[in-house]
């Protein structure tokens, strides 16, 4: 059964997303993915809280040897940016982590929303 959560855009959203992903992976008998999945979903949801408005959608499913996770927000004009953070930077590492830890990642945009997705190899 897939994970489908709609979270309010507030400071609790990253924690709620981590908890939902952990429950989903425990039910799917994939505890080895919990740490990386929680870290990455937390980073992407945090970006949505900081830069978007409206509710945040978190979806996940397992198919063809991958955990596929999606985070959607209602700010389609703000696309993700992977950059190399300097040692003194206090933020800006989220998409770099997604790039380094996931098997693949990307985004899709509609008229009213943006979805950032990533896959972790099972």
N, CA, C and O of each residue as an XYZ file, in Angstrom:
488
protein
N       0.841     -1.173      0.000
C       0.000      0.000      0.000
C       0.891      1.243      0.000
O       1.823      1.319      0.800
N       0.630      2.219     -0.876
C       1.472      3.416     -0.947
C       1.259      4.345      0.250
O       0.280      4.231      0.987
N       2.189      5.247      0.412
C       2.095      6.302      1.422
C       1.526      7.538      0.744
O       2.031      7.963     -0.295
N       0.490      8.112      1.314
C      -0.101      9.359      0.838
C      -0.421     10.219      2.049
O      -1.370      9.941      2.781
N       0.367     11.257      2.257
C       0.170     12.166      3.396
C       0.048     13.589      2.872
O       0.779     13.988      1.965
N      -0.852     14.334      3.429
C      -0.968     15.755      3.141
C      -0.685     16.490      4.444
O      -1.430     16.373      5.416
N       0.399     17.244      4.444
C       0.865     17.898      5.663
C       0.646     19.404      5.586
O       0.747     19.995      4.510
N       0.345     20.027      6.727
C       0.274     21.488      6.726
C       1.677     22.063      6.538
O       2.668     21.468      6.962
N       1.742     23.204      5.909
C       3.033     23.851      5.691
C       3.414     24.607      6.960
O       3.191     25.811      7.080
N       3.991     23.868      7.899
C       4.433     24.478      9.149
C       5.703     23.785      9.623
O       6.184     22.844      8.992
N       6.230     24.255     10.727
C       7.520     23.746     11.217
C       7.483     22.289     11.651
O       8.537     21.674     11.810
N       6.295     21.721     11.846
C       6.171     20.314     12.232
C       6.201     19.384     11.020
O       6.358     18.174     11.182
N       6.054     19.921      9.819
C       5.948     19.089      8.614
C       7.150     18.168      8.393
O       6.941     17.000      8.067
N       8.395     18.625      8.550
C       9.513     17.698      8.347
C       9.475     16.500      9.312
O       9.727     15.363      8.913
N       9.158     16.773     10.577
C       9.070     15.684     11.557
C       7.944     14.722     11.193
O       8.119     13.505     11.250
N       6.792     15.268     10.819
C       5.665     14.416     10.443
C       5.980     13.598      9.197
O       5.565     12.444      9.096
N       6.703     14.174      8.255
C       7.098     13.434      7.054
C       8.059     12.299      7.414
O       7.919     11.187      6.903
N       9.029     12.568      8.284
C       9.965     11.515      8.719
C       9.223     10.363      9.380
O       9.495      9.197      9.096
N       8.279     10.694     10.265
C       7.517      9.655     10.959
C       6.670      8.840      9.987
O       6.602      7.616     10.097
N       6.031      9.506      9.046
C       5.196      8.798      8.067
C       6.038      7.860      7.206
O       5.624      6.734      6.928
N       7.208      8.312      6.786
C       8.094      7.477      5.966
C       8.589      6.286      6.781
O       8.654      5.174      6.257
N       8.933      6.489      8.027
C       9.396      5.383      8.870
C       8.298      4.337      9.043
O       8.565      3.139      8.953
N       7.071      4.778      9.290
C       5.952      3.829      9.422
C       5.737      3.063      8.115
O       5.548      1.846      8.130
N       5.767      3.770      6.994
C       5.572      3.148      5.692
C       6.648      2.087      5.428
O       6.334      0.982      4.987
N       7.908      2.422      5.697
C       8.995      1.473      5.429
C       8.983      0.297      6.399
O       9.381     -0.809      6.031
N       8.539      0.514      7.617
C       8.397     -0.595      8.564
C       7.324     -1.564      8.068
O       7.515     -2.779      8.113
N       6.186     -1.022      7.592
C       5.124     -1.879      7.043
C       5.592     -2.616      5.787
O       5.181     -3.749      5.537
N       6.449     -1.968      5.004
C       6.954     -2.575      3.766
C       8.129     -3.513      4.032
O       8.689     -4.078      3.093
N       8.511     -3.685      5.305
C       9.638     -4.532      5.706
C      10.942     -4.091      5.025
O      11.702     -4.909      4.506
N      11.172     -2.773      5.045
C      12.389     -2.191      4.469
C      13.093     -1.279      5.480
O      13.358     -0.112      5.188
N      13.393     -1.814      6.666
C      13.997     -0.958      7.694
C      15.367     -0.414      7.292
O      15.793      0.610      7.826
N      16.058     -1.061      6.379
C      17.383     -0.612      5.955
C      17.337      0.728      5.202
O      18.365      1.386      5.042
N      16.157      1.123      4.747
C      16.026      2.387      4.011
C      15.567      3.555      4.873
O      15.547      4.699      4.420
N      15.202      3.264      6.108
C      14.577      4.301      6.938
C      15.480      5.513      7.133
O      15.024      6.641      6.941
N      16.736      5.324      7.505
C      17.601      6.472      7.800
C      17.765      7.392      6.597
O      17.552      8.599      6.708
N      18.144      6.830      5.442
C      18.341      7.666      4.251
C      17.032      8.289      3.793
O      17.006      9.465      3.430
N      15.955      7.532      3.801
C      14.668      8.059      3.354
C      14.200      9.188      4.262
O      13.702     10.204      3.778
N      14.353      9.023      5.567
C      13.944     10.073      6.494
C      14.784     11.336      6.300
O      14.250     12.445      6.295
N      16.079     11.171      6.144
C      16.944     12.327      5.938
C      16.531     13.093      4.682
O      16.369     14.313      4.717
N      16.364     12.377      3.581
C      16.068     13.047      2.321
C      14.672     13.665      2.302
O      14.504     14.791      1.835
N      13.670     12.944      2.803
C      12.323     13.534      2.813
C      12.296     14.752      3.727
O      11.606     15.729      3.436
N      13.026     14.702      4.809
C      13.092     15.837      5.719
C      13.705     17.057      5.029
O      13.219     18.176      5.197
N      14.758     16.844      4.263
C      15.401     17.954      3.545
C      14.457     18.578      2.529
O      14.346     19.802      2.452
N      13.773     17.742      1.748
C      12.892     18.268      0.707
C      11.658     18.941      1.315
O      11.223     19.988      0.835
N      11.100     18.350      2.358
C       9.951     18.973      3.023
C      10.371     20.292      3.680
O       9.619     21.265      3.638
N      11.534     20.333      4.271
C      12.029     21.582      4.861
C      12.127     22.674      3.803
O      11.777     23.824      4.066
N      12.600     22.325      2.613
C      12.652     23.305      1.527
C      11.255     23.815      1.192
O      11.066     25.008      0.958
N      10.283     22.917      1.169
C       8.907     23.325      0.881
C       8.379     24.262      1.969
O       7.696     25.241      1.666
N       8.689     23.969      3.218
C       8.246     24.833      4.317
C       8.887     26.215      4.185
O       8.226     27.231      4.401
N      10.158     26.250      3.834
C      10.878     27.524      3.765
C      10.520     28.356      2.543
O      10.501     29.585      2.612
N      10.234     27.689      1.415
C      10.135     28.429      0.159
C       8.772     28.373     -0.524
O       8.558     29.066     -1.519
N       7.858     27.575     -0.018
C       6.565     27.411     -0.689
C       5.442     27.827      0.242
O       5.666     28.270      1.369
N       4.255     27.674     -0.254
C       3.074     27.959      0.554
C       2.085     26.817      0.332
O       2.226     26.030     -0.604
N       1.110     26.740      1.182
C       0.087     25.709      1.029
C       0.542     24.366      1.555
O       1.683     24.215      1.991
N      -0.358     23.382      1.514
C      -0.042     22.057      2.050
C       1.078     21.365      1.269
O       1.376     21.706      0.124
N       1.673     20.397      1.924
C       2.786     19.633      1.348
C       2.336     18.187      1.236
O       1.923     17.575      2.222
N       2.419     17.650      0.037
C       2.017     16.266     -0.210
C       3.249     15.369     -0.208
O       4.256     15.680     -0.845
N       3.163     14.257      0.510
C       4.245     13.264      0.544
C       3.658     11.945      0.072
O       2.687     11.445      0.639
N       4.256     11.389     -0.967
C       3.812     10.117     -1.532
C       5.019      9.188     -1.629
O       6.141      9.629     -1.878
N       4.769      7.901     -1.430
C       5.837      6.912     -1.579
C       5.243      5.587     -2.002
O       4.121      5.236     -1.635
N       6.024      4.861     -2.785
C       5.675      3.484     -3.131
C       6.956      2.748     -3.476
O       7.987      3.358     -3.759
N       6.873      1.435     -3.447
C       8.007      0.582     -3.800
C       7.632     -0.161     -5.071
O       6.580     -0.794     -5.155
N       8.519     -0.071     -6.062
C       8.266     -0.744     -7.332
C       9.583     -0.951     -8.062
O      10.455     -0.082     -8.056
N       9.714     -2.106     -8.686
C      10.861     -2.408     -9.543
C      12.204     -2.203     -8.851
O      13.163     -1.744     -9.470
N      12.270     -2.543     -7.575
C      13.531     -2.460     -6.845
C      13.897     -1.086     -6.317
O      15.034     -0.867     -5.901
N      12.945     -0.149     -6.326
C      13.207      1.202     -5.837
C      12.097      1.666     -4.896
O      10.924      1.343     -5.079
N      12.501      2.427     -3.891
C      11.566      3.221     -3.111
C      11.477      4.554     -3.831
O      12.483      5.244     -3.992
N      10.280      4.918     -4.264
C      10.055      6.184     -4.968
C       9.323      7.116     -4.008
O       8.221      6.804     -3.558
N       9.921      8.244     -3.698
C       9.348      9.230     -2.789
C       9.122     10.538     -3.526
O       9.967     10.970     -4.310
N       7.977     11.171     -3.275
C       7.642     12.447     -3.890
C       7.203     13.433     -2.823
O       6.517     13.071     -1.866
N       7.609     14.686     -3.000
C       7.176     15.776     -2.127
C       6.647     16.873     -3.038
O       7.373     17.406     -3.877
N       5.367     17.204     -2.859
C       4.744     18.213     -3.701
C       4.370     19.452     -2.919
O       3.977     19.378     -1.755
N       4.501     20.609     -3.586
C       4.073     21.869     -2.988
C       3.417     22.728     -4.062
O       3.408     22.365     -5.238
N       2.879     23.848     -3.658
C       2.145     24.699     -4.590
C       2.962     25.917     -5.025
O       2.422     27.013     -5.175
N       4.247     25.719     -5.223
C       5.133     26.800     -5.657
C       5.892     26.357     -6.907
O       7.102     26.139     -6.835
N       5.206     26.214     -8.069
C       5.848     25.648     -9.255
C       6.962     26.494     -9.840
O       7.812     25.980    -10.566
N       6.971     27.782     -9.535
C       7.994     28.643    -10.130
C       9.346     28.552     -9.429
O      10.344     29.037     -9.963
N       9.402     27.947     -8.253
C      10.663     27.795     -7.524
C      11.176     26.367     -7.689
O      10.736     25.454     -6.991
N      12.100     26.188     -8.609
C      12.622     24.851     -8.897
C      13.803     24.524     -7.989
O      14.499     25.426     -7.524
N      14.027     23.243     -7.738
C      15.140     22.857     -6.866
C      16.474     23.186     -7.520
O      16.615     23.180     -8.742
N      17.429     23.467     -6.677
C      18.756     23.823     -7.143
C      19.786     23.029     -6.359
O      19.860     23.136     -5.135
N      20.570     22.244     -7.054
C      21.663     21.542     -6.383
C      22.885     22.428     -6.459
O      23.303     22.846     -7.539
N      23.450     22.709     -5.300
C      24.657     23.533     -5.285
C      25.628     22.960     -4.274
O      25.241     22.223     -3.366
N      26.873     23.301     -4.439
C      27.908     22.885     -3.500
C      27.964     23.913     -2.377
O      28.339     25.065     -2.594
N      27.591     23.491     -1.192
C      27.645     24.397     -0.044
C      29.085     24.516      0.432
O      29.844     23.547      0.436
N      29.437     25.727      0.831
C      30.769     25.940      1.408
C      30.745     25.520      2.878
O      29.676     25.415      3.480
N      31.895     25.287      3.440
C      31.988     24.823      4.827
C      31.314     25.784      5.798
O      30.744     25.352      6.800
N      31.372     27.068      5.516
C      30.802     28.055      6.433
C      29.301     28.292      6.213
O      28.667     28.986      7.008
N      28.735     27.730      5.159
C      27.299     27.891      4.902
C      26.483     27.160      5.960
O      26.808     26.037      6.346
N      25.415     27.815      6.426
C      24.556     27.207      7.434
C      23.385     26.450      6.828
O      22.664     25.751      7.541
N      23.188     26.578      5.534
C      22.122     25.855      4.850
C      22.545     25.621      3.405
O      23.640     26.006      2.994
N      21.661     24.986      2.645
C      21.951     24.792      1.232
C      22.500     23.435      0.860
O      23.017     23.261     -0.244
N      22.401     22.473      1.752
C      22.937     21.147      1.470
C      21.868     20.105      1.120
O      22.194     18.967      0.779
N      20.600     20.495      1.204
C      19.516     19.534      1.034
C      19.532     18.816     -0.301
O      19.525     17.585     -0.340
N      19.554     19.565     -1.400
C      19.516     18.925     -2.708
C      20.842     18.236     -3.032
O      20.873     17.285     -3.814
N      21.930     18.709     -2.437
C      23.211     18.021     -2.588
C      23.124     16.633     -1.948
O      23.619     15.658     -2.514
N      22.502     16.542     -0.782
C      22.296     15.239     -0.140
C      21.401     14.336     -0.982
O      21.687     13.151     -1.149
N      20.316     14.903     -1.512
C      19.426     14.122     -2.377
C      20.208     13.577     -3.563
O      20.064     12.408     -3.922
N      21.029     14.414     -4.167
C      21.820     14.004     -5.330
C      22.812     12.891     -4.976
O      22.997     11.953     -5.751
N      23.433     12.994     -3.829
C      24.474     12.028     -3.457
C      23.925     10.707     -2.923
O      24.537      9.659     -3.130
N      22.780     10.742     -2.237
C      22.278      9.527     -1.599
C      21.243      8.761     -2.420
O      21.042      7.566     -2.203
N      20.594      9.433     -3.351
C      19.554      8.744     -4.122
C      20.140      8.131     -5.391
O      21.191      8.548     -5.877
N      19.437      7.139     -5.908
C      19.845      6.521     -7.167
C      19.579      7.466     -8.330
O      20.327      7.489     -9.308
N      18.514      8.241     -8.216
C      18.143      9.243     -9.222
C      17.118     10.173     -8.585
O      16.460      9.816     -7.608
N      16.992     11.367     -9.151
C      16.028     12.329     -8.640
C      15.681     13.318     -9.739
O      16.356     13.405    -10.765
N      14.612     14.056     -9.495
C      14.203     15.063    -10.458
C      12.979     15.790     -9.952
O      12.649     15.728     -8.768
N      12.300     16.488    -10.867
C      11.079     17.195    -10.506
C      10.163     17.273    -11.704
O      10.582     17.142    -12.854
N       8.899     17.490    -11.394
C       7.905     17.726    -12.430
C       7.055     18.900    -11.977
O       6.815     19.095    -10.786
N       6.606     19.674    -12.950
C       5.874     20.900    -12.666
C       4.556     20.882    -13.427
O       4.495     20.495    -14.594
N       3.514     21.307    -12.742
C       2.234     21.545    -13.397
C       1.932     23.037    -13.258
O       2.751     23.801    -12.748
N       0.784     23.426    -13.704
C       0.402     24.830    -13.605
C       0.384     25.335    -12.168
O       0.751     26.478    -11.897
N      -0.044     24.476    -11.255
C      -0.228     24.919     -9.873
C       0.639     24.210     -8.841
O       0.520     24.491     -7.648
N       1.511     23.295     -9.272
C       2.310     22.585     -8.273
C       3.660     22.143     -8.829
O       3.912     22.143    -10.034
N       4.495     21.773     -7.893
C       5.811     21.218     -8.212
C       5.968     19.963     -7.358
O       5.595     19.952     -6.185
N       6.524     18.902     -7.954
C       6.795     17.673     -7.225
C       8.261     17.336     -7.391
O       8.746     17.160     -8.508
N       8.956     17.248     -6.291
C      10.343     16.782     -6.296
C      10.307     15.315     -5.908
O       9.673     14.943     -4.920
N      10.989     14.481     -6.686
C      10.977     13.050     -6.427
C      12.405     12.517     -6.352
O      13.336     13.101     -6.907
N      12.552     11.402     -5.656
C      13.823     10.693     -5.641
C      13.583      9.216     -5.416
O      12.576      8.812     -4.834
N      14.521      8.425     -5.885
C      14.453      6.973     -5.755
C      15.636      6.467     -4.945
O      16.775      6.886     -5.148
N      15.346      5.569     -4.035
C      16.382      4.854     -3.291
C      16.308      3.395     -3.706
O      15.232      2.799     -3.746
N      17.452      2.837     -4.008
C      17.508      1.439     -4.410
C      17.198      0.544     -3.218
O      17.774      0.698     -2.141
N      16.276     -0.397     -3.430
C      15.910     -1.336     -2.373
C      17.012     -2.365     -2.264
O      16.931     -3.271     -1.434
